[in-house]
């Protein structure tokens, strides 16, 4: 079990498996954020966590778009631009544990 592995602002993409994998207790298996909507991008993550936003053609993080913070309830909003076509997010807690990528969501509202 390894913890405190911070992965932020990287370009991670085109992997045959998950770009960030947290198993067997690694990074405390921190839950990935959930993206609720785009325009602006909103969602939920661990309370007080840093949420990094990425764009990718699939389900990882080819383009780093920026970051925001989840509030005490875990809600977050990111108002930056998104290059898409999909958007994903990771969460990093105060101990430096980074989650896997969230489920992808189209970067443009339907």
C-alpha positions in Angstrom: 0.0 0.0 0.0 1.5 3.3 -1.1 0.0 6.6 -0.2 0.7 10.3 -0.9 1.3 9.9 -4.6 0.4 13.3 -6.1 -0.3 13.3 -9.8 -1.3 16.8 -11.0 -1.1 18.7 -14.2 0.3 15.9 -16.3 -0.7 14.8 -19.8 -1.8 11.2 -19.4 -3.5 9.5 -22.3 -3.5 6.7 -24.9 -3.0 3.9 -22.3 -4.4 0.4 -22.9 -5.5 0.4 -19.2 -6.4 3.2 -16.7 -4.0 6.1 -16.9 -4.1 6.4 -13.1 -4.9 3.2 -11.1 -5.5 3.2 -7.4 -5.8 -0.4 -6.2 -4.8 -2.5 -3.2 -5.1 0.5 -0.9 -2.9 2.8 -3.0 -3.5 6.5 -2.4 -6.2 5.2 0.0 -8.2 4.4 -3.1 -9.5 8.0 -3.1 -12.7 8.2 -5.1 -12.6 10.1 -8.4 -14.8 13.2 -8.7 -18.2 13.0 -10.3 -18.9 15.5 -13.1 -22.5 16.7 -13.0 -22.7 19.3 -15.8 -20.7 21.4 -18.2 -20.9 25.1 -19.0 -19.8 25.7 -16.2 -18.4 22.4 -15.2 -19.8 21.3 -11.8 -19.5 18.2 -9.7 -18.6 16.6 -6.5 -15.4 15.3 -4.9 -13.9 14.8 -1.5 -14.5 17.8 0.7 -11.7 20.3 0.5 -9.9 18.4 -2.2 -8.1 20.0 -5.2 -9.9 19.0 -8.4 -7.8 19.0 -11.6 -9.7 19.2 -14.9 -8.5 17.6 -18.1 -9.7 17.2 -21.7 -9.2 14.0 -23.7 -10.5 12.2 -26.8 -11.3 9.2 -24.6 -11.3 8.8 -20.8 -8.0 10.1 -19.5 -6.2 13.4 -19.4 -4.4 14.5 -22.6 -4.8 18.3 -22.0 -4.6 19.9 -18.5 -7.3 22.6 -18.3 -6.7 23.9 -14.8 -7.9 23.3 -11.2 -10.5 24.3 -8.7 -11.2 23.3 -5.1 -14.1 21.4 -3.7 -15.9 23.1 -0.8 -16.6 21.7 2.6 -19.6 19.7 1.1 -17.5 18.4 -1.8 -19.1 20.6 -4.5 -16.9 22.2 -7.1 -17.3 24.6 -10.1 -14.7 25.1 -12.9 -15.4 28.1 -15.2 -12.4 27.7 -17.4 -12.6 26.8 -21.1 -12.6 23.1 -22.1 -11.0 21.9 -25.3 -12.7 18.5 -25.3 -14.1 16.5 -26.8 -14.4 14.9 -23.4 -13.7 16.2 -19.9 -12.4 14.2 -16.9 -11.2 15.2 -13.4 -9.0 13.9 -10.6 -9.1 14.8 -6.9 -6.1 15.3 -4.6 -6.6 15.3 -0.9 -4.6 17.2 1.7 -2.3 14.2 2.3 -1.3 14.3 -1.4 -3.3 11.3 -2.5 -4.6 11.6 -6.1 -7.6 9.7 -7.4 -8.0 7.9 -10.7 -9.7 9.8 -13.5 -13.4 10.4 -13.3 -15.8 9.0 -15.8 -15.6 11.1 -19.0 -18.3 13.6 -20.0 -18.7 15.4 -23.2 -17.1 18.9 -22.9 -20.0 20.6 -24.6 -23.6 20.6 -23.3 -26.0 18.8 -25.6 
